[in-house]
């Protein structure tokens, strides 16, 4: 479907390359996690795939057609949700999503139906007709995601889609991403929230200093995350000192970045969500995510190992 061959990008007269000799192939019906530190070259790669950034060298093929030679085709077959939210002053989420679907060739009636479906699925109905300057960052982020999906072609590129999104709607967004892949789309997701992303990814590509350093297919979720004896993992961000967790094994102290992870039986899940929500409301944690505990080799461990080498 999408074949990247020896793709490199150098800006100006700098010696360092934002991307260096990247070769990858992606098929349909995949959710691919594109991981790496800030400055690893992830956003530059997405920009080249959507035709917004011209490579210094290399090719990007959609089937047999060269997207570097035909950036207009790149923009027809792919859509992107960038790191920065689109300006929405005076524009409502409904207007924005309908307009994008119309630009991608949908009739007025079809565009309205697409917008209604996306706004309903993402639970944005309460803000559908509120102008952008009155929306929270999370609602604007979800609107940008809906715009990327509205009438989208076979390739959807998402740059940190869960940023600013509240913990209640993050699982909804991930479920929708999974549904896009199940319908045949290739979805490439840049994210730094590894614990949250892990259960939803079919494949992981890790970049460092502009190069691909790991291309790793992920195993399908198995008995570790379902059925009797299943475990859940709660990741807390921005943990205040002295936080006591009333379930699961005693966790290690918070990491230097203020995060903390605890694993516990799935039967404790409802209690964990209620407790973590209360902690966030009381300012004891900045954010949290709850995911299946998928075994001893997590994305966090893999990522840390690669970047320590």
Rosetta blueprint (number, residue, H / E / L):
1 X L
2 X E
3 X E
4 X E
5 X E
6 X E
7 X E
8 X E
9 X E
10 X L
11 X L
12 X L
13 X L
14 X L
15 X L
16 X L
17 X L
18 X L
19 X E
20 X E
21 X E
22 X E
23 X E
24 X E
25 X E
26 X E
27 X L
28 X L
29 X L
30 X E
31 X E
32 X E
33 X E
34 X E
35 X E
36 X L
37 X L
38 X L
39 X L
40 X L
41 X L
42 X H
43 X H
44 X H
45 X H
46 X H
47 X H
48 X H
49 X H
50 X L
51 X L
52 X L
53 X L
54 X L
55 X L
56 X L
57 X E
58 X E
59 X E
60 X E
61 X E
62 X E
63 X L
64 X L
65 X E
66 X E
67 X L
68 X L
69 X L
70 X L
71 X H
72 X H
73 X H
74 X H
75 X H
76 X H
77 X H
78 X E
79 X E
80 X E
81 X E
82 X L
83 X L
84 X L
85 X L
86 X L
87 X L
88 X L
89 X L
90 X L
91 X L
92 X E
93 X H
94 X H
95 X H
96 X H
97 X H
98 X H
99 X H
100 X H
101 X H
102 X H
103 X H
104 X L
105 X L
106 X L
107 X L
108 X H
109 X H
110 X H
111 X H
112 X H
113 X H
114 X H
115 X H
116 X H
117 X H
118 X H
119 X H
120 X H
121 X H
122 X L
123 X L
124 X L
125 X H
126 X H
127 X H
128 X L
129 X L
130 X L
131 X E
132 X H
133 X H
134 X H
135 X L
136 X L
137 X H
138 X H
139 X H
140 X H
141 X H
142 X H
143 X H
144 X H
145 X H
146 X H
147 X H
148 X H
149 X H
150 X L
151 X L
152 X L
153 X L
154 X L
155 X E
156 X E
157 X E
158 X E
159 X E
160 X L
161 X L
162 X L
163 X L
164 X L
165 X L
166 X L
167 X H
168 X H
169 X H
170 X H
171 X H
172 X H
173 X H
174 X H
175 X H
176 X H
177 X H
178 X H
179 X H
180 X H
181 X H
182 X H
183 X L
184 X L
185 X L
186 X E
187 X E
188 X E
189 X E
190 X E
191 X L
192 X L
193 X L
194 X H
195 X H
196 X H
197 X H
198 X H
199 X L
200 X L
201 X L
202 X L
203 X E
204 X E
205 X E
206 X E
207 X E
208 X E
209 X L
210 X L
211 X E
212 X E
213 X E
214 X E
215 X E
216 X E
217 X E
218 X L
219 X L
220 X L
221 X L
222 X L
223 X L
224 X L
225 X L
226 X L
227 X L
228 X L
229 X L
230 X L
231 X E
232 X E
233 X E
234 X E
235 X E
236 X E
237 X E
238 X L
239 X L
240 X L
241 X L
242 X L
243 X L
244 X L
245 X L
246 X L
247 X L
248 X L
249 X L
250 X L
251 X L
252 X L
253 X L
254 X L
255 X L
256 X L
257 X L
258 X L
259 X L
260 X E
261 X E
262 X E
263 X E
264 X E
265 X E
266 X H
267 X H
268 X H
269 X H
270 X H
271 X H
272 X H
273 X H
274 X H
275 X H
276 X H
277 X H
278 X H
279 X H
280 X H
281 X H
282 X L
283 X L
284 X L
285 X L
286 X L
287 X E
288 X E
289 X E
290 X E
291 X E
292 X E
293 X L
294 X L
295 X L
296 X L
297 X L
298 X L
299 X H
300 X H
301 X H
302 X H
303 X H
304 X H
305 X H
306 X H
307 X H
308 X H
309 X L
